[in-house]
């Protein structure tokens, strides 16, 4: 818990003082690596769910989204609409697997309403999706806390996650940290100019300058902590998930996963430096797999579906 709390304090500081630089350089440095490590954790921890025909279906649908993201630079309207549609098909598949009877029908009905809202306001859809992805660690950390033997320790750990994942972002959006905000682009200006395109991807379409900056700070903070969880915390404190993944994919066992993430990140960093937005477009297609494979797993966790053997208890 101390590791995450310290990281949250430092991440908040850099996000407030240099939100654009934190967002841009964080993506360049840790984007690909955290993709690889997150897929390793999810595929290992939830091996009982991500298997067989269901896994093949998810991979086909997710590949469709990756292709949509690559096509978005040429046909933005149709590509974005197709991504929204396929994304809801993935959620529907998760409902079908994770829910039963009336709950399944209720889940599909909720998805129908949400899909209507997404198609009606696609700009909001992608902003919400970006922020929801950064909130995902709460569910996985909540699940991880189940291995803490002490009820008090488990409760303290979960409450501390709610503080940085939920309370701090709400305080930022409410203006509690406005006196420390900085809109200076810093060294990120070399890659993204004034940062307006980056802010547009993190803030609602009709947000004013101050509100847009607050949303960017929230995104920079949660993105940084997202990397802390996937690159720092879970690889160290959930080795059982990595071991399960190694058994399923032996050619990517151990340090090889880290090597793939580091080498892939270095390759993409060259593209980021030469043309940041082209690099981000390619990264977005790659990141499709770790982002969308989470959805059925999250649904299963929220509904209490047993997706894997219970991880070992840890001593604190």
ZADO-1210 file (C-alpha; in nm, 4 decimals, padded with zeros to 6 digits):
<atoms>
<atom x="00.0000" y="00.0000" z="00.0000" code="UNK" pos="1"/>
<atom x="00.2895" y="00.2343" z="00.0738" code="UNK" pos="2"/>
<atom x="00.4229" y="00.1951" z="-00.2804" code="UNK" pos="3"/>
<atom x="00.0947" y="00.3009" z="-00.4379" code="UNK" pos="4"/>
<atom x="00.0350" y="00.5899" z="-00.1971" code="UNK" pos="5"/>
<atom x="00.3839" y="00.7311" z="-00.2583" code="UNK" pos="6"/>
<atom x="00.3435" y="00.6896" z="-00.6327" code="UNK" pos="7"/>
<atom x="00.0041" y="00.8628" z="-00.6180" code="UNK" pos="8"/>
<atom x="00.1503" y="01.1652" z="-00.4391" code="UNK" pos="9"/>
<atom x="00.4350" y="01.1999" z="-00.6901" code="UNK" pos="10"/>
<atom x="00.2055" y="01.1386" z="-00.9864" code="UNK" pos="11"/>
<atom x="-00.0343" y="01.4065" z="-00.8671" code="UNK" pos="12"/>
<atom x="00.2514" y="01.6552" z="-00.8342" code="UNK" pos="13"/>
<atom x="00.3857" y="01.6042" z="-01.1864" code="UNK" pos="14"/>
<atom x="00.0354" y="01.5911" z="-01.3355" code="UNK" pos="15"/>
<atom x="-00.0553" y="01.9265" z="-01.1806" code="UNK" pos="16"/>
<atom x="00.2642" y="02.1028" z="-01.2801" code="UNK" pos="17"/>
<atom x="00.3199" y="01.9451" z="-01.6236" code="UNK" pos="18"/>
<atom x="00.0067" y="01.7602" z="-01.7393" code="UNK" pos="19"/>
<atom x="00.0869" y="01.7677" z="-02.1106" code="UNK" pos="20"/>
<atom x="00.4475" y="01.6545" z="-02.0677" code="UNK" pos="21"/>
<atom x="00.3402" y="01.3833" z="-01.8228" code="UNK" pos="22"/>
<atom x="00.0822" y="01.2496" z="-02.0667" code="UNK" pos="23"/>
<atom x="00.3066" y="01.2553" z="-02.3731" code="UNK" pos="24"/>
<atom x="00.6316" y="01.1274" z="-02.2218" code="UNK" pos="25"/>
<atom x="00.4512" y="00.8699" z="-02.0092" code="UNK" pos="26"/>
<atom x="00.2899" y="00.7189" z="-02.3186" code="UNK" pos="27"/>
<atom x="00.6211" y="00.7114" z="-02.5042" code="UNK" pos="28"/>
<atom x="00.8094" y="00.5521" z="-02.2132" code="UNK" pos="29"/>
<atom x="00.5582" y="00.3006" z="-02.0757" code="UNK" pos="30"/>
<atom x="00.2751" y="00.2625" z="-02.3271" code="UNK" pos="31"/>
<atom x="00.3851" y="-00.0550" z="-02.5038" code="UNK" pos="32"/>
<atom x="00.5451" y="-00.2152" z="-02.1963" code="UNK" pos="33"/>
<atom x="00.2309" y="-00.1788" z="-01.9862" code="UNK" pos="34"/>
<atom x="00.0270" y="-00.3290" z="-02.2737" code="UNK" pos="35"/>
<atom x="00.2370" y="-00.6449" z="-02.2688" code="UNK" pos="36"/>
<atom x="00.2399" y="-00.6769" z="-01.8892" code="UNK" pos="37"/>
<atom x="-00.1326" y="-00.6100" z="-01.8588" code="UNK" pos="38"/>
<atom x="-00.2173" y="-00.8757" z="-02.1175" code="UNK" pos="39"/>
<atom x="00.0136" y="-01.1159" z="-01.9320" code="UNK" pos="40"/>
<atom x="-00.1647" y="-01.0507" z="-01.6020" code="UNK" pos="41"/>
<atom x="-00.5185" y="-01.0668" z="-01.7384" code="UNK" pos="42"/>
<atom x="-00.4551" y="-01.3783" z="-01.9498" code="UNK" pos="43"/>
<atom x="-00.2850" y="-01.5495" z="-01.6548" code="UNK" pos="44"/>
<atom x="-00.5156" y="-01.4483" z="-01.3718" code="UNK" pos="45"/>
<atom x="-00.8336" y="-01.5121" z="-01.5715" code="UNK" pos="46"/>
<atom x="-00.7255" y="-01.8124" z="-01.7759" code="UNK" pos="47"/>
<atom x="-01.0527" y="-01.9867" z="-01.6968" code="UNK" pos="48"/>
<atom x="-01.2527" y="-01.7225" z="-01.8825" code="UNK" pos="49"/>
<atom x="-01.0219" y="-01.6264" z="-02.1683" code="UNK" pos="50"/>
<atom x="-01.0058" y="-01.9573" z="-02.3453" code="UNK" pos="51"/>
<atom x="-01.1486" y="-02.1595" z="-02.6330" code="UNK" pos="52"/>
<atom x="-01.4080" y="-02.0189" z="-02.8699" code="UNK" pos="53"/>
<atom x="-01.4797" y="-01.7209" z="-02.6467" code="UNK" pos="54"/>
<atom x="-01.1173" y="-01.6069" z="-02.6622" code="UNK" pos="55"/>
<atom x="-01.1080" y="-01.6566" z="-03.0390" code="UNK" pos="56"/>
<atom x="-01.4257" y="-01.4505" z="-03.0756" code="UNK" pos="57"/>
<atom x="-01.2784" y="-01.1700" z="-02.8649" code="UNK" pos="58"/>
<atom x="-00.9559" y="-01.1708" z="-03.0673" code="UNK" pos="59"/>
<atom x="-01.1486" y="-01.1487" z="-03.3957" code="UNK" pos="60"/>
<atom x="-01.3644" y="-00.8605" z="-03.2704" code="UNK" pos="61"/>
<atom x="-01.0689" y="-00.6803" z="-03.1154" code="UNK" pos="62"/>
<atom x="-00.8712" y="-00.7123" z="-03.4370" code="UNK" pos="63"/>
<atom x="-01.1653" y="-00.5484" z="-03.6109" code="UNK" pos="64"/>
<atom x="-01.1348" y="-00.2520" z="-03.3739" code="UNK" pos="65"/>
<atom x="-00.7595" y="-00.2324" z="-03.4359" code="UNK" pos="66"/>
<atom x="-00.8267" y="-00.2104" z="-03.8098" code="UNK" pos="67"/>
<atom x="-01.0882" y="00.0597" z="-03.7480" code="UNK" pos="68"/>
<atom x="-00.8334" y="00.2647" z="-03.5574" code="UNK" pos="69"/>
<atom x="-00.5824" y="00.2328" z="-03.8385" code="UNK" pos="70"/>
<atom x="-00.8488" y="00.3417" z="-04.0883" code="UNK" pos="71"/>
<atom x="-00.9624" y="00.6379" z="-03.8778" code="UNK" pos="72"/>
<atom x="-00.7037" y="00.8653" z="-04.0380" code="UNK" pos="73"/>
<atom x="-00.8626" y="00.8084" z="-04.3803" code="UNK" pos="74"/>
<atom x="-01.2325" y="00.7570" z="-04.3027" code="UNK" pos="75"/>
<atom x="-01.2812" y="00.8994" z="-03.9511" code="UNK" pos="76"/>
<atom x="-01.6602" y="00.8926" z="-03.9415" code="UNK" pos="77"/>
<atom x="-01.7229" y="00.5338" z="-04.0571" code="UNK" pos="78"/>
<atom x="-01.4189" y="00.4010" z="-03.8699" code="UNK" pos="79"/>
<atom x="-01.5243" y="00.5558" z="-03.5387" code="UNK" pos="80"/>
<atom x="-01.8822" y="00.4320" z="-03.5841" code="UNK" pos="81"/>
<atom x="-01.7561" y="00.0805" z="-03.6591" code="UNK" pos="82"/>
<atom x="-01.5313" y="00.0857" z="-03.3519" code="UNK" pos="83"/>
<atom x="-01.8247" y="00.1832" z="-03.1322" code="UNK" pos="84"/>
<atom x="-02.0374" y="-00.0944" z="-03.2786" code="UNK" pos="85"/>
<atom x="-01.7731" y="-00.3651" z="-03.2411" code="UNK" pos="86"/>
<atom x="-01.6947" y="-00.2441" z="-02.8890" code="UNK" pos="87"/>
<atom x="-02.0545" y="-00.3032" z="-02.7879" code="UNK" pos="88"/>
<atom x="-02.0469" y="-00.6471" z="-02.9503" code="UNK" pos="89"/>
<atom x="-01.7558" y="-00.7321" z="-02.7186" code="UNK" pos="90"/>
<atom x="-01.9547" y="-00.6087" z="-02.4200" code="UNK" pos="91"/>
<atom x="-02.2545" y="-00.8090" z="-02.5357" code="UNK" pos="92"/>
<atom x="-02.0379" y="-01.1209" z="-02.5602" code="UNK" pos="93"/>
<atom x="-01.9197" y="-01.0555" z="-02.2052" code="UNK" pos="94"/>
<atom x="-02.2817" y="-01.0240" z="-02.0874" code="UNK" pos="95"/>
<atom x="-02.3719" y="-01.3485" z="-02.2593" code="UNK" pos="96"/>
<atom x="-02.0887" y="-01.5354" z="-02.0899" code="UNK" pos="97"/>
<atom x="-02.0902" y="-01.3634" z="-01.7512" code="UNK" pos="98"/>
<atom x="-02.4635" y="-01.3258" z="-01.6816" code="UNK" pos="99"/>
<atom x="-02.7556" y="-01.5614" z="-01.6576" code="UNK" pos="100"/>
<atom x="-03.1304" y="-01.5478" z="-01.7208" code="UNK" pos="101"/>
<atom x="-03.2913" y="-01.2134" z="-01.6336" code="UNK" pos="102"/>
<atom x="-02.9559" y="-01.0519" z="-01.5545" code="UNK" pos="103"/>
<atom x="-02.8399" y="-01.1307" z="-01.9057" code="UNK" pos="104"/>
<atom x="-03.1453" y="-00.9628" z="-02.0596" code="UNK" pos="105"/>
<atom x="-03.1065" y="-00.6642" z="-01.8269" code="UNK" pos="106"/>
<atom x="-02.7393" y="-00.6298" z="-01.9182" code="UNK" pos="107"/>
<atom x="-02.8139" y="-00.6402" z="-02.2893" code="UNK" pos="108"/>
<atom x="-03.0892" y="-00.3807" z="-02.2439" code="UNK" pos="109"/>
<atom x="-02.8490" y="-00.1472" z="-02.0612" code="UNK" pos="110"/>
<atom x="-02.5952" y="-00.1950" z="-02.3395" code="UNK" pos="111"/>
<atom x="-02.8622" y="-00.1043" z="-02.5944" code="UNK" pos="112"/>
<atom x="-02.9317" y="00.2260" z="-02.4189" code="UNK" pos="113"/>
<atom x="-02.5589" y="00.2983" z="-02.3819" code="UNK" pos="114"/>
<atom x="-02.4974" y="00.2179" z="-02.7487" code="UNK" pos="115"/>
<atom x="-02.7687" y="00.4614" z="-02.8522" code="UNK" pos="116"/>
<atom x="-02.6002" y="00.7331" z="-02.6434" code="UNK" pos="117"/>
<atom x="-02.2578" y="00.6489" z="-02.7886" code="UNK" pos="118"/>
<atom x="-02.3745" y="00.6644" z="-03.1499" code="UNK" pos="119"/>
<atom x="-02.5583" y="00.9882" z="-03.0741" code="UNK" pos="120"/>
<atom x="-02.2502" y="01.1561" z="-02.9247" code="UNK" pos="121"/>
<atom x="-01.9346" y="00.9752" z="-03.0453" code="UNK" pos="122"/>
<atom x="-01.7084" y="01.2565" z="-02.9234" code="UNK" pos="123"/>
<atom x="-01.8199" y="01.1937" z="-02.5675" code="UNK" pos="124"/>
<atom x="-01.7980" y="00.8178" z="-02.6156" code="UNK" pos="125"/>
<atom x="-01.4244" y="00.8194" z="-02.6847" code="UNK" pos="126"/>
<atom x="-01.3453" y="01.0644" z="-02.4042" code="UNK" pos="127"/>
<atom x="-01.5413" y="00.8526" z="-02.1566" code="UNK" pos="128"/>
<atom x="-01.3724" y="00.5383" z="-02.2876" code="UNK" pos="129"/>
<atom x="-01.0260" y="00.6906" z="-02.2394" code="UNK" pos="130"/>
<atom x="-01.0974" y="00.7833" z="-01.8789" code="UNK" pos="131"/>
<atom x="-01.2737" y="00.4568" z="-01.7979" code="UNK" pos="132"/>
<atom x="-00.9675" y="00.2670" z="-01.9145" code="UNK" pos="133"/>
<atom x="-00.7570" y="00.4584" z="-01.6621" code="UNK" pos="134"/>
<atom x="-01.0066" y="00.3664" z="-01.3883" code="UNK" pos="135"/>
<atom x="-00.9761" y="-00.0070" z="-01.4625" code="UNK" pos="136"/>
<atom x="-00.6986" y="-00.0688" z="-01.2026" code="UNK" pos="137"/>
<atom x="-00.9533" y="-00.0127" z="-00.9245" code="UNK" pos="138"/>
<atom x="-01.1337" y="-00.3359" z="-01.0161" code="UNK" pos="139"/>
<atom x="-00.8154" y="-00.5394" z="-01.0481" code="UNK" pos="140"/>
<atom x="-00.6657" y="-00.4006" z="-00.7269" code="UNK" pos="141"/>
<atom x="-00.9952" y="-00.4654" z="-00.5476" code="UNK" pos="142"/>
<atom x="-00.9756" y="-00.8252" z="-00.6681" code="UNK" pos="143"/>
<atom x="-00.6079" y="-00.8505" z="-00.5655" code="UNK" pos="144"/>
<atom x="-00.6917" y="-00.7314" z="-00.2138" code="UNK" pos="145"/>
<atom x="-00.8851" y="-01.0544" z="-00.1605" code="UNK" pos="146"/>
<atom x="-00.5551" y="-01.2274" z="-00.0890" code="UNK" pos="147"/>
<atom x="-00.4815" y="-01.0031" z="00.2115" code="UNK" pos="148"/>
<atom x="-00.5596" y="-01.2214" z="00.5169" code="UNK" pos="149"/>
<atom x="-00.6469" y="-00.9384" z="00.7570" code="UNK" pos="150"/>
<atom x="-00.9961" y="-00.7923" z="00.7189" code="UNK" pos="151"/>
<atom x="-00.8689" y="-00.4580" z="00.8456" code="UNK" pos="152"/>
<atom x="-00.5727" y="-00.4643" z="00.6073" code="UNK" pos="153"/>
<atom x="-00.7963" y="-00.5571" z="00.3156" code="UNK" pos="154"/>
<atom x="-01.0371" y="-00.2733" z="00.3963" code="UNK" pos="155"/>
<atom x="-00.7544" y="-00.0211" z="00.4362" code="UNK" pos="156"/>
<atom x="-00.6029" y="-00.1211" z="00.1034" code="UNK" pos="157"/>
<atom x="-00.9329" y="-00.0926" z="-00.0828" code="UNK" pos="158"/>
<atom x="-01.0164" y="00.2432" z="00.0742" code="UNK" pos="159"/>
<atom x="-00.6754" y="00.3804" z="-00.0233" code="UNK" pos="160"/>
<atom x="-00.7420" y="00.2814" z="-00.3856" code="UNK" pos="161"/>
<atom x="-01.0753" y="00.4622" z="-00.3796" code="UNK" pos="162"/>
<atom x="-00.8982" y="00.7759" z="-00.2587" code="UNK" pos="163"/>
<atom x="-00.6593" y="00.8081" z="-00.5518" code="UNK" pos="164"/>
<atom x="-00.8740" y="00.6558" z="-00.8252" code="UNK" pos="165"/>
<atom x="-01.2038" y="00.8248" z="-00.7388" code="UNK" pos="166"/>
<atom x="-01.1687" y="01.1012" z="-00.4788" code="UNK" pos="167"/>
<atom x="-00.8595" y="01.2794" z="-00.6139" code="UNK" pos="168"/>
<atom x="-00.9870" y="01.3023" z="-00.9753" code="UNK" pos="169"/>
<atom x="-01.3190" y="01.4407" z="-00.8510" code="UNK" pos="170"/>
<atom x="-01.1362" y="01.7018" z="-00.6437" code="UNK" pos="171"/>
<atom x="-00.9272" y="01.7997" z="-00.9470" code="UNK" pos="172"/>
<atom x="-01.2376" y="01.8400" z="-01.1631" code="UNK" pos="173"/>
<atom x="-01.4056" y="02.0424" z="-00.8878" code="UNK" pos="174"/>
<atom x="-01.1167" y="02.2911" z="-00.8905" code="UNK" pos="175"/>
<atom x="-00.9590" y="02.2041" z="-00.5555" code="UNK" pos="176"/>
<atom x="-00.6085" y="02.2108" z="-00.7083" code="UNK" pos="177"/>
<atom x="-00.6509" y="02.5017" z="-00.9501" code="UNK" pos="178"/>
<atom x="-00.3933" y="02.7193" z="-00.7740" code="UNK" pos="179"/>
<atom x="-00.1218" y="02.4657" z="-00.8583" code="UNK" pos="180"/>
<atom x="-00.2246" y="02.3967" z="-01.2194" code="UNK" pos="181"/>
<atom x="00.0138" y="02.4790" z="-01.5019" code="UNK" pos="182"/>
<atom x="-00.0923" y="02.5025" z="-01.8650" code="UNK" pos="183"/>
<atom x="00.2641" y="02.5377" z="-01.9975" code="UNK" pos="184"/>
<atom x="00.3287" y="02.2725" z="-02.2664" code="UNK" pos="185"/>
<atom x="00.6919" y="02.2277" z="-02.1573" code="UNK" pos="186"/>
<atom x="00.9141" y="01.9943" z="-02.3559" code="UNK" pos="187"/>
<atom x="00.6047" y="01.8149" z="-02.4908" code="UNK" pos="188"/>
<atom x="00.5602" y="02.1114" z="-02.7249" code="UNK" pos="189"/>
<atom x="00.8344" y="01.9584" z="-02.9411" code="UNK" pos="190"/>
<atom x="00.6014" y="01.6668" z="-03.0124" code="UNK" pos="191"/>
<atom x="00.2465" y="01.8044" z="-02.9916" code="UNK" pos="192"/>
<atom x="00.2680" y="02.1813" z="-03.0364" code="UNK" pos="193"/>
<atom x="00.0292" y="02.3660" z="-02.8047" code="UNK" pos="194"/>
<atom x="-00.1269" y="02.0388" z="-02.6931" code="UNK" pos="195"/>
<atom x="-00.4779" y="02.1223" z="-02.8106" code="UNK" pos="196"/>
<atom x="-00.5176" y="01.7847" z="-02.9835" code="UNK" pos="197"/>
<atom x="-00.4083" y="01.5998" z="-02.6702" code="UNK" pos="198"/>
<atom x="-00.6475" y="01.8005" z="-02.4536" code="UNK" pos="199"/>
<atom x="-00.9279" y="01.7328" z="-02.7027" code="UNK" pos="200"/>
<atom x="-00.8802" y="01.3585" z="-02.6538" code="UNK" pos="201"/>
<atom x="-00.9048" y="01.3910" z="-02.2745" code="UNK" pos="202"/>
<atom x="-01.1812" y="01.6515" z="-02.2334" code="UNK" pos="203"/>
<atom x="-01.5471" y="01.6688" z="-02.3434" code="UNK" pos="204"/>
<atom x="-01.5947" y="01.8378" z="-02.6826" code="UNK" pos="205"/>
<atom x="-01.7591" y="02.1492" z="-02.5370" code="UNK" pos="206"/>
<atom x="-01.5292" y="02.1967" z="-02.2366" code="UNK" pos="207"/>
<atom x="-01.3850" y="02.5430" z="-02.1775" code="UNK" pos="208"/>
<atom x="-01.0122" y="02.6100" z="-02.1369" code="UNK" pos="209"/>
<atom x="-01.0003" y="02.5650" z="-01.7585" code="UNK" pos="210"/>
<atom x="-01.2224" y="02.2575" z="-01.7517" code="UNK" pos="211"/>
<atom x="-01.0233" y="02.1089" z="-02.0405" code="UNK" pos="212"/>
<atom x="-00.7028" y="02.1597" z="-01.8428" code="UNK" pos="213"/>
<atom x="-00.8550" y="01.9912" z="-01.5381" code="UNK" pos="214"/>
<atom x="-00.9551" y="01.6911" z="-01.7484" code="UNK" pos="215"/>
<atom x="-00.6028" y="01.6736" z="-01.8892" code="UNK" pos="216"/>
<atom x="-00.4585" y="01.6754" z="-01.5356" code="UNK" pos="217"/>
<atom x="-00.6947" y="01.3944" z="-01.4355" code="UNK" pos="218"/>
<atom x="-00.5936" y="01.1965" z="-01.7417" code="UNK" pos="219"/>
<atom x="-00.2208" y="01.2556" z="-01.6831" code="UNK" pos="220"/>
<atom x="-00.2517" y="01.1542" z="-01.3170" code="UNK" pos="221"/>
<atom x="-00.4557" y="00.8389" z="-01.3769" code="UNK" pos="222"/>
<atom x="-00.2479" y="00.7372" z="-01.6782" code="UNK" pos="223"/>
<atom x="00.0688" y="00.7590" z="-01.4687" code="UNK" pos="224"/>
<atom x="-00.0862" y="00.5544" z="-01.1901" code="UNK" pos="225"/>
<atom x="-00.2148" y="00.3095" z="-01.4517" code="UNK" pos="226"/>
<atom x="00.1475" y="00.2458" z="-01.5447" code="UNK" pos="227"/>
<atom x="00.2501" y="00.2167" z="-01.1784" code="UNK" pos="228"/>
<atom x="-00.0054" y="-00.0590" z="-01.1241" code="UNK" pos="229"/>
<atom x="00.0743" y="-00.2615" z="-01.4364" code="UNK" pos="230"/>
<atom x="00.4499" y="-00.2117" z="-01.4545" code="UNK" pos="231"/>
<atom x="00.5339" y="-00.1810" z="-01.0852" code="UNK" pos="232"/>
<atom x="00.2760" y="-00.3239" z="-00.8463" code="UNK" pos="233"/>
<atom x="00.1095" y="-00.6284" z="-01.0017" code="UNK" pos="234"/>
<atom x="00.4238" y="-00.7842" z="-01.1562" code="UNK" pos="235"/>
<atom x="00.5809" y="-00.7754" z="-00.8090" code="UNK" pos="236"/>
<atom x="00.2872" y="-00.8682" z="-00.5889" code="UNK" pos="237"/>
<atom x="00.0942" y="-01.1040" z="-00.8186" code="UNK" pos="238"/>
<atom x="00.3614" y="-01.3420" z="-00.9550" code="UNK" pos="239"/>
<atom x="00.1083" y="-01.6249" z="-00.9709" code="UNK" pos="240"/>
<atom x="-00.0649" y="-01.4562" z="-01.2647" code="UNK" pos="241"/>
<atom x="00.2635" y="-01.4312" z="-01.4541" code="UNK" pos="242"/>
<atom x="00.3346" y="-01.7979" z="-01.3779" code="UNK" pos="243"/>
<atom x="-00.0068" y="-01.8982" z="-01.5131" code="UNK" pos="244"/>
<atom x="00.0551" y="-01.6972" z="-01.8299" code="UNK" pos="245"/>
<atom x="00.4006" y="-01.8560" z="-01.8710" code="UNK" pos="246"/>
<atom x="00.2389" y="-02.1993" z="-01.8612" code="UNK" pos="247"/>
<atom x="-00.0019" y="-02.0963" z="-02.1388" code="UNK" pos="248"/>
<atom x="00.2509" y="-01.9069" z="-02.3522" code="UNK" pos="249"/>
<atom x="00.5942" y="-02.0552" z="-02.2729" code="UNK" pos="250"/>
<atom x="00.7726" y="-01.8739" z="-02.5569" code="UNK" pos="251"/>
<atom x="00.6933" y="-01.5444" z="-02.3806" code="UNK" pos="252"/>
<atom x="00.7776" y="-01.6546" z="-02.0278" code="UNK" pos="253"/>
<atom x="00.9691" y="-01.4589" z="-01.7663" code="UNK" pos="254"/>
<atom x="01.1916" y="-01.1795" z="-01.8865" code="UNK" pos="255"/>
<atom x="01.0915" y="-01.2317" z="-02.2480" code="UNK" pos="256"/>
<atom x="00.7634" y="-01.0478" z="-02.1881" code="UNK" pos="257"/>
<atom x="00.9565" y="-00.7519" z="-02.0493" code="UNK" pos="258"/>
<atom x="01.1973" y="-00.7672" z="-02.3423" code="UNK" pos="259"/>
<atom x="00.9117" y="-00.7622" z="-02.5948" code="UNK" pos="260"/>
<atom x="00.7580" y="-00.4625" z="-02.4187" code="UNK" pos="261"/>
<atom x="01.0851" y="-00.2701" z="-02.3968" code="UNK" pos="262"/>
<atom x="01.1972" y="-00.3413" z="-02.7538" code="UNK" pos="263"/>
<atom x="00.8503" y="-00.2709" z="-02.8926" code="UNK" pos="264"/>
<atom x="00.8373" y="00.0508" z="-02.6929" code="UNK" pos="265"/>
<atom x="01.1765" y="00.1598" z="-02.8207" code="UNK" pos="266"/>
<atom x="01.0698" y="00.0936" z="-03.1792" code="UNK" pos="267"/>
<atom x="00.7492" y="00.2915" z="-03.1389" code="UNK" pos="268"/>
<atom x="00.9328" y="00.5712" z="-02.9547" code="UNK" pos="269"/>
<atom x="01.1229" y="00.6461" z="-03.2758" code="UNK" pos="270"/>
<atom x="00.7925" y="00.7009" z="-03.4530" code="UNK" pos="271"/>
<atom x="00.6587" y="00.9069" z="-03.1628" code="UNK" pos="272"/>
<atom x="00.9587" y="01.1395" z="-03.1805" code="UNK" pos="273"/>
<atom x="00.9382" y="01.1834" z="-03.5577" code="UNK" pos="274"/>
<atom x="00.5565" y="01.2149" z="-03.5758" code="UNK" pos="275"/>
<atom x="00.3804" y="01.1899" z="-03.2412" code="UNK" pos="276"/>
<atom x="00.0255" y="01.1669" z="-03.3748" code="UNK" pos="277"/>
<atom x="00.1120" y="00.9025" z="-03.6312" code="UNK" pos="278"/>
<atom x="00.2835" y="00.7083" z="-03.3546" code="UNK" pos="279"/>
<atom x="-00.0182" y="00.7469" z="-03.1312" code="UNK" pos="280"/>
<atom x="-00.2445" y="00.6186" z="-03.4088" code="UNK" pos="281"/>
<atom x="-00.0319" y="00.3048" z="-03.4429" code="UNK" pos="282"/>
<atom x="-00.0124" y="00.2683" z="-03.0658" code="UNK" pos="283"/>
<atom x="-00.3915" y="00.3011" z="-03.0449" code="UNK" pos="284"/>
<atom x="-00.4305" y="00.0042" z="-03.2784" code="UNK" pos="285"/>
<atom x="-00.1838" y="-00.2038" z="-03.0743" code="UNK" pos="286"/>
<atom x="-00.3440" y="-00.1003" z="-02.7460" code="UNK" pos="287"/>
<atom x="-00.6815" y="-00.2253" z="-02.8660" code="UNK" pos="288"/>
<atom x="-00.6030" y="-00.5765" z="-02.7458" code="UNK" pos="289"/>
<atom x="-00.5237" y="-00.4970" z="-02.3848" code="UNK" pos="290"/>
<atom x="-00.8032" y="-00.2396" z="-02.3573" code="UNK" pos="291"/>
<atom x="-01.0913" y="-00.4393" z="-02.5020" code="UNK" pos="292"/>
<atom x="-00.9948" y="-00.7804" z="-02.3621" code="UNK" pos="293"/>
<atom x="-01.0483" y="-00.6266" z="-02.0175" code="UNK" pos="294"/>
<atom x="-01.4204" y="-00.5735" z="-02.0683" code="UNK" pos="295"/>
<atom x="-01.5512" y="-00.9305" z="-02.0285" code="UNK" pos="296"/>
<atom x="-01.3069" y="-00.9899" z="-01.7434" code="UNK" pos="297"/>
<atom x="-01.4279" y="-00.6792" z="-01.5607" code="UNK" pos="298"/>
<atom x="-01.7877" y="-00.7840" z="-01.6100" code="UNK" pos="299"/>
<atom x="-01.7105" y="-01.1276" z="-01.4709" code="UNK" pos="300"/>
<atom x="-01.5375" y="-00.9744" z="-01.1679" code="UNK" pos="301"/>
<atom x="-01.8218" y="-00.7345" z="-01.0993" code="UNK" pos="302"/>
<atom x="-02.0781" y="-01.0156" z="-01.1238" code="UNK" pos="303"/>
<atom x="-01.8765" y="-01.2527" z="-00.9077" code="UNK" pos="304"/>
<atom x="-01.8074" y="-01.5119" z="-01.1759" code="UNK" pos="305"/>
<atom x="-01.5241" y="-01.7504" z="-01.0870" code="UNK" pos="306"/>
<atom x="-01.2739" y="-01.7107" z="-01.3672" code="UNK" pos="307"/>
<atom x="-00.9643" y="-01.8730" z="-01.2252" code="UNK" pos="308"/>
<atom x="-00.8299" y="-02.0474" z="-00.9193" code="UNK" pos="309"/>
<atom x="-00.8017" y="-01.8197" z="-00.6187" code="UNK" pos="310"/>
<atom x="-00.4560" y="-01.6583" z="-00.5948" code="UNK" pos="311"/>
<atom x="-00.2352" y="-01.7291" z="-00.2999" code="UNK" pos="312"/>
<atom x="-00.2799" y="-01.5282" z="00.0177" code="UNK" pos="313"/>
<atom x="-00.0070" y="-01.2767" z="00.0894" code="UNK" pos="314"/>
<atom x="00.1319" y="-01.1780" z="00.4243" code="UNK" pos="315"/>
<atom x="00.1430" y="-00.8144" z="00.5125" code="UNK" pos="316"/>
</atoms>
